[in-house]
Structure formats: structure tokens, C-alpha cells
Amino acid sequence: MKEVVYVKRETCCVCGSSELVFEHSIRDFDSDLGVFELVKCARCGMYYTSPHPTPDTLANLYFNRDTRNFDAGNSGFFTKIKSFLAKRLIRKLIQGVPANKKISIVDFGCGNGEFSLSFQEVMPQADVYAVDFASQPPAGLRAHQRAGKYPHYMCTPDFYKDDRKYDIIFMRHVLEHADNPLEMLRALLRKLTDTGFIYIEVPNIKNGLRLFFNNYLPSYYPPYHLMHYTRENMAYLLKKLDVPYALTQTEMPLMSNIVANRLHARLNNWHRLWGVLLHPVQLALCCKEHTVLVAKVGNKSVSSLGR
């Protein structure tokens, strides 16, 4: 891994307060980088990982593409389930868009490119752009490039320099990795068409599982997750954008990751099987506070999102 420089979190990047209060310790179970602190802004309620990577070395965390952020995937049963769920989410997201309408979609922070490929498969007429830190696309996208049917790939700096506008900017589990989410969202809003919107998913660290599995909760995921969201602080963040938004919740299976964290092991198919078997327990515990917050943000009015 390239060098990553860590510094203590001193101020809140959302409200500017320096009143950051220690909550509890959180361990990195993925890359064994040690124990970090979860701190909370006393003014706006935003949570942070401390210490955190400096902005100029943050991308080095992802250089090797060997963490859970870049699940390589395979042709197995669990990968097929993930692909099915990805396409179901996409079809819900584009509901109402005429089948013959050509729209432009950005999978921002595309990771292994799974959702970029699913967008292209569900909407073959769409212009799909996969965007991430690296200068080269992930292996899954490169394989499709050789086959001649693939989403376009851009590294993040090139994306910001480009003057194109997009109908949908898709940010699934990306904003928690951002050093300054307000700055990022304001920049992305400028990349939207007049009727475009940004779709956002982030972990909800106040979900029902924390009461029983707090120390092993994968929602924290330090040091990769720089910021940590609740319904209250997410609403505070979105209000500061001064644009219409809708905020709701959904569920993401976490029990397999909790089992792996509890065993201090790398996630494998046995853990995924236990995750499937224990998913009803997750649903029961998360009936009020779900594992994921969902936001839809646009320059014009945004319709409410259903669960």
C-alpha cells in the first residue's frame, strides 16, 4: 500500500465547530490498521473517524483494490444475488423514464464497477460513466471493454474537469468516504441537468444492530469511512445544500460482516451463508432504525422515496 498519512480530527467540516467529543473506540477489521476513535460534533451531531487520512493521501487507501470496497466477485450464488438486487434497485430508480429515452448516468465511486455494468445492462441505450480514484478502470470493466460493450470510465479529477451534465449521479456508499461531503455534493449538483438528481446511500450508525453488536458493526469501517451518519445529522447536512431533497431508510444485509468481524476473519462464503440465515434477526432488530439512509437530492423538486 502507498503511504497514508493520518491526522487527528480537529474540526467539523459541516458546521465548523471544534467541539468534537470522544464516543468510543472502533477497530479496523478489514486491513488490520488498528483502533481508531469515533468522535461526535457537539454542535451538529456529525460523527467522524479520528485520526483520518489527509486529503492528499486518502486515495492511497484504495490503491491496491483489495478491501471490501472492491469485492472482486465471482460467478457464485452470492454474486448472482447481489447482481439481482443491484438491478432491482436500478429499475426502481429509473421508474417512469421512457425506455427509448437516452439519459446519462454516473456511477460515482464505482468501486469494482458492479453497478456501472448493471446500469448498462438494464438501460443499454443510456450513456453510463463509471468514476473513481484510479487512473485505470477496475478489472471487471476492463473485461467488458475488450468485449466492446462497456460503461465509459473516468478518474475523479477528469470527471470534475469535464463540462458534461448528467441526469443521474449514483452514489451508493460513497459519501461516508468523503473528506468534505458538503463540498463534494455542491460540486456534483453543478454537474446535474435541470431535471437531474443525485441518489445517495450511506450507513446509518444508529441502526438497531448496534445495541447488540456495536463493537463489531461494519457500518463504522475505519479508516475507510471518514464520516458516520444518522437520520438527524444527514438531514442537517442536506439542508445546508439549500436544494430539495427526500430522505428515507432501507435495509442492507450486515450479518455476514458481523460474523466475520466477530471471528476476526476475512469475509468468505461461509460468513455469507450465516448472514443469509441470520438476516431475519437483522430485520427484527432494525424495524425502526434501518442499516442504510437513502437520500435523493436535485436542483428542482424531488418526489418522495418509498422504502
C-alpha positions in Angstrom: 0.0 0.0 0.0 1.2 3.5 -0.8 1.8 5.8 2.2 -1.2 7.1 4.0 -0.7 10.0 6.5 -3.1 10.2 9.4 -4.0 13.3 11.4 -6.3 13.9 14.3 -9.8 15.2 13.5 -9.8 18.8 14.9 -12.9 20.4 13.5 -16.3 19.5 12.0 -16.3 20.1 8.2 -20.1 20.5 8.2 -20.6 23.3 10.8 -17.0 24.3 11.6 -17.2 23.6 15.3 -14.1 22.4 17.1 -16.2 20.8 19.9 -15.5 17.1 19.0 -16.3 14.7 21.8 -15.0 11.1 22.1 -17.7 8.5 21.8 -16.0 5.1 21.8 -13.2 3.1 20.0 -13.7 1.4 16.7 -11.5 -1.3 15.2 -10.4 -1.8 11.6 -11.4 -5.5 10.9 -10.6 -5.3 7.2 -7.0 -4.2 6.8 -5.8 -4.5 10.5 -4.7 -0.9 10.6 -5.5 -0.7 14.3 -8.0 1.0 16.6 -9.5 4.4 15.8 -11.8 6.8 17.7 -15.4 7.7 16.9 -15.9 11.4 17.8 -19.0 13.4 17.6 -19.5 17.1 16.9 -21.3 18.6 19.9 -23.0 21.3 17.7 -24.4 19.4 14.7 -24.2 15.8 15.7 -21.9 14.7 12.9 -19.7 11.7 13.7 -16.1 11.2 12.5 -13.3 8.7 12.4 -10.1 10.0 14.1 -7.3 10.0 13.2 -8.2 10.2 9.5 -6.1 10.2 6.2 -5.0 13.6 4.9 -6.9 14.6 1.7 -3.7 14.2 -0.4 -3.1 10.6 0.7 -6.7 9.5 1.1 -6.7 7.8 -2.4 -3.7 5.6 -1.3 -6.1 3.7 1.0 -7.7 2.2 -2.1 -4.7 1.8 -4.3 -4.4 -2.0 -4.1 -8.2 -2.6 -4.6 -8.0 -5.4 -2.1 -10.5 -4.4 0.6 -14.3 -4.9 0.9 -14.7 -1.7 -1.1 -13.5 -3.7 -4.2 -15.2 -7.1 -3.8 -13.8 -9.0 -6.8 -16.9 -11.1 -7.2 -17.3 -14.4 -8.9 -19.9 -16.5 -10.7 -21.2 -18.0 -7.5 -24.6 -17.9 -5.9 -24.0 -14.9 -3.6 -22.7 -12.8 -6.5 -25.8 -13.6 -8.5 -28.0 -12.4 -5.6 -26.0 -9.2 -5.4 -26.4 -8.7 -9.2 -30.2 -9.3 -8.9 -30.6 -6.8 -6.1 -28.5 -4.2 -7.9 -30.7 -4.4 -11.0 -33.9 -4.3 -8.9 -32.7 -1.1 -7.2 -31.8 0.4 -10.6 -35.2 -0.4 -12.1 -36.8 1.3 -9.1 -34.6 4.3 -9.5 -35.4 4.8 -13.2 -39.1 4.1 -12.9 -41.0 6.4 -15.1 -38.1 7.1 -17.5 -39.3 6.1 -21.1 -37.5 3.0 -22.3 -36.3 4.8 -25.5 -35.1 8.0 -23.8 -31.3 8.3 -23.8 -30.1 9.5 -20.4 -26.7 10.0 -18.9 -25.8 8.2 -15.6 -22.7 8.5 -13.4 -21.8 5.7 -11.0 -19.7 7.9 -8.8 -17.2 6.0 -6.7 -17.8 2.9 -8.8 -15.5 0.5 -6.8 -15.5 -2.8 -8.7 -17.9 -1.5 -11.4 -20.7 -3.8 -10.4 -23.4 -1.1 -10.5 -22.0 0.6 -13.6 -22.3 -2.7 -15.5 -25.8 -3.3 -14.1 -26.9 0.2 -15.2 -25.6 -0.5 -18.7 -27.4 -3.9 -18.8 -30.7 -2.5 -17.5 -30.5 0.6 -19.8 -28.4 -0.3 -22.8 -29.4 3.0 -24.5 -28.0 5.1 -21.7 -24.6 6.7 -21.5 -23.1 5.2 -18.4 -20.0 6.7 -16.8 -18.0 4.9 -14.1 -15.9 7.3 -11.9 -13.3 6.5 -9.3 -9.9 7.5 -7.8 -7.8 5.3 -10.0 -6.5 6.2 -13.4 -7.4 2.8 -14.8 -10.8 1.1 -14.6 -11.3 -2.0 -12.4 -10.8 -5.4 -13.8 -14.5 -6.1 -14.4 -14.9 -3.0 -16.5 -11.7 -3.8 -18.5 -13.0 -7.2 -19.4 -16.2 -5.6 -20.8 -14.1 -3.0 -22.7 -12.4 -5.9 -24.5 -15.8 -7.3 -25.3 -16.8 -4.0 -26.9 -19.8 -3.1 -24.6 -19.0 -1.2 -21.5 -19.6 1.9 -19.4 -17.2 4.8 -20.0 -14.6 5.2 -17.3 -13.2 8.4 -15.9 -10.9 9.1 -13.0 -12.2 11.6 -10.5 -10.1 14.6 -11.5 -11.1 14.2 -15.2 -14.7 13.9 -14.2 -14.6 17.3 -12.4 -12.8 18.9 -15.3 -15.3 17.7 -17.9 -18.2 20.1 -18.6 -20.9 17.4 -19.3 -24.2 17.4 -17.4 -25.8 14.2 -16.2 -29.3 13.1 -15.4 -28.5 10.7 -12.5 -25.5 10.7 -10.3 -25.5 7.5 -8.3 -23.6 7.5 -5.0 -24.1 4.2 -3.2 -21.9 4.0 -0.1 -19.6 6.8 -1.2 -20.4 9.9 0.8 -19.1 8.3 4.1 -15.6 8.1 2.4 -15.6 11.8 1.5 -13.3 14.1 3.4 -15.7 17.0 2.9 -19.2 15.9 1.9 -20.7 19.4 1.6 -18.0 20.4 -0.9 -18.4 17.2 -2.8 -22.2 17.4 -3.1 -22.1 21.1 -4.1 -19.7 20.2 -6.9 -21.9 17.3 -8.0 -25.1 19.4 -8.1 -23.3 21.6 -10.6 -22.9 18.5 -12.8 -26.6 17.8 -13.0 -29.0 18.6 -15.8 -32.0 20.8 -14.9 -34.1 17.8 -14.1 -31.3 15.6 -12.8 -30.8 14.2 -9.3 -28.2 12.6 -7.0 -29.1 9.3 -5.4 -27.2 8.7 -2.1 -26.9 5.7 0.2 -24.9 5.9 3.5 -24.7 3.6 6.5 -26.9 4.5 9.4 -24.7 4.0 12.5 -27.7 4.3 14.8 -29.3 1.2 13.3 -30.9 -1.5 15.5 -27.9 -3.8 15.4 -25.7 -1.5 17.4 -27.4 -2.4 20.6 -26.1 -6.0 20.4 -23.1 -5.8 18.0 -21.7 -2.3 18.4 -18.0 -3.2 18.6 -18.3 -5.4 15.5 -20.6 -3.2 13.4 -19.3 -3.0 9.8 -21.1 0.4 9.4 -18.1 2.0 11.2 -15.4 0.6 8.9 -12.5 2.7 9.9 -10.4 4.3 8.4 -12.2 4.0 5.1 -15.4 5.6 6.5 -14.3 9.1 7.4 -17.8 10.3 8.4 -20.7 8.5 10.1 -24.4 9.3 9.5 -27.6 9.3 11.5 -31.0 10.4 10.3 -30.6 13.7 12.2 -27.1 14.7 11.0 -27.8 13.6 7.4 -30.9 15.9 7.4 -28.7 18.7 8.8 -26.2 18.1 6.0 -28.8 18.1 3.2 -30.5 21.2 4.5 -27.2 23.1 4.2 -27.2 22.4 0.4 -30.4 24.6 0.1 -31.9 22.4 -2.6 -34.9 20.0 -2.5 -34.3 16.5 -1.0 -36.1 13.4 0.2 -34.6 11.2 3.0 -35.7 7.7 4.0 -34.2 4.4 5.0 -33.6 0.9 3.6 -32.0 -2.3 4.6 -28.6 -3.8 3.7 -27.6 -7.2 4.9 -24.8 -6.9 7.5 -24.9 -10.1 9.5 -22.2 -11.8 7.3 -19.8 -9.0 8.0 -20.6 -9.0 11.7 -19.9 -12.8 11.8 -16.6 -12.2 10.0 -15.7 -9.3 12.3 -16.6 -11.4 15.4 -14.3 -14.2 14.2 -11.6 -11.7 13.2 -11.6 -13.3 9.8 -11.7 -12.2 6.1 -15.2 -12.3 4.7 -15.9 -15.6 2.9 -18.9 -17.6 1.6 -19.4 -19.4 5.0 -19.9 -16.0 6.6 -22.3 -15.0 3.8 -24.3 -18.2 4.4 -24.6 -17.3 8.1 -25.6 -13.8 7.0 -28.5 -15.2 5.0 -29.6 -17.4 7.9 -29.4 -14.6 10.4 -31.0 -11.9 8.2 -34.4 -12.3 9.9 -32.7 -11.4 13.1 -31.4 -8.2 11.5 -34.8 -7.3 10.1 -36.4 -7.8 13.6 -33.7 -5.6 15.3 -33.8 -2.9 12.6 -37.6 -2.5 12.3 -37.3 1.2 13.4 -33.7 2.2 12.7 -32.6 0.7 9.4 -29.0 0.0 8.4 -28.9 2.4 5.4 -30.1 6.0 4.9 -31.3 6.9 1.4 -31.4 10.4 0.0 -32.4 11.9 -3.3 -31.2 15.4 -4.0 -31.9 17.6 -7.0 -31.9 21.2 -8.3 -35.7 21.0 -8.7 -38.5 19.3 -6.7 -37.8 15.7 -5.8 -40.5 13.1 -5.3 -40.6 11.2 -2.1 -38.7 7.9 -2.0 -40.5 4.8 -0.9 -38.9 2.1 1.2 
